């Protein structure tokens, strides 16, 4: 795996660019209906970072949307291409986090291996891998949160 000291990336058209100077906390596949809609795909392959480690020099090029209340997750698309750029997560008692579609990161070799599938009951196709697969709201959210807490520790 490559060095985590500096990762770069961008949205599909390149209008939204970012730089990450901290290590990835977690990578996962999410099959929830919101991720399917937001990512325009069967599932989302996302990597989570501390927000303090992600520099978005042109944040004004991102249009954020909240899909579900309370607004714990704000999903941002590029105002030029309309493709997913970043997501902002604000969970009570945890540091603010930024979720980046893994495909938006240039240094793919620096990304951790995915840890799990969540909301697997919403999958559009079966995943042929040995990763843990969590179904249901409670099991998916709690498994993701436990993995995130371990990464933050």
N, C-alpha and C positions, 0 to 999 in steps of 0.2 A: 504494500500500500504506500502511496506517495505521502509527502510531507503535508501536514495540515496547516502550516503557518500562514499560507495564503492560497485561497481558492478564488477563482473568478467565474463570472457567468453572466448570462443575459437571457432575455425573453427570446421568442422565436425570431423577431425582426431585428433585435439588437438595440432598440431604443431604450429599454430598461436594462442597465448594467449594474452589477454589484461586485463587491469584493468581500470575502470572508477571511477574518484573521484568527478565528478560533476553531477548535476541533468540532466536528459534527457530533451531536448528542445521540442521535438515533435516526435510523432509516427504516421505513416501513411501507408496506403496500396497503392502501385503504380502498375498500370496495363500496363505501357508503354511497348512497344516491347523490349526495351533495358533491362528493369528490368526482363521481362519474360525470355529473353535469359541468362542474367547474373546469375539469381537465379535458372534457370532450373525449373521454376514453373509458374503457371498461373498468379501470382502477387508476389510483394515483400512486406513483412511486415518488415518495417525498423524503427529504432529509431535513432534520430539525437542528437549528443552531440557536445559541443565545442571541437575542436581538442586539446586544451591545457589541457583538462580534461581526455584525453585518452592516456594511456601508452601502447605502443606496444614494448615490449622488444626485439622481434625478427622480426623487420620490413623487414629484408632481406629474410624472408620466404614468403613474399607476392609479387606476380607478378601483377603489375598495368597495366591496359589497358584503353585507352580512346576510347569510342565508337562513339563520336560525337564531332566535332569542334565547337566553341573553347573548349579547354580542361578544362572546369569548373568542371567536375566530373571525377575522376580517380577511377575506380573500381578495387579492389584487390582480387585476389584469392590466396589460399594457394598453394605454390609450391609442396607440398606433395600430397594433396588430390584433388586439383583443384576446391574445393568448395569456395563459397563466404566467404571472411573474413571481409573486411571493404571497405568503399568507402570514398574518400577524396573529399570535396567540397570546392572550392575557388571562391566565388561570390564577385564581386567588391563591395567595401564599407562595407562588412560584415566580421565578424571574420571567420577564417577558421573553418570548421566543419568536423566531422567524422560521417559517417552513418554506423550503424552496423545492419546487419540482426538480427531482434529481437530474432529469435530462437537461435542465438549464445550467448545470454546472459544467464548466469546460474540463476540469481535471477529474475525469470520471474515475481514474485509478485511485484517487485519494478518498473516494467515498467508502464508507463502511458497507459491509454486506447487509442486505435487508434483514431485520430481526423477526418480522412477523407479518401476517396478513390480518387485518382487522375488518370488521363488518363483512366477514366472509359469506354470511347468509345472503348478502345482496350481490354476490358475484354474478357476472354475466357469462363467465367461463371458468372452468376448474383450473387451478394453479398446479402445475406438475413440479412441485419442489417439496423439500422436507421441512420447510418453515412451519412454525406453529400457526394454526388457523383459528381465529377467534370469531365466534358468531354472537349476535345479539348486542344490544346497546351496552348493557352493564359489563359483560365480559370483554368486549372490544375496548371500551373506554378504560376500564380498570387495568387491563393488561398493558395498554399503551402507557398509562400513567405510571405504573410500577416500573416499566422499562425506562421511562424518562427520569423518574426519581433516582434510579440506580445510576444513570448516566450523569446526573447532576451531582451525585455524591462524590 
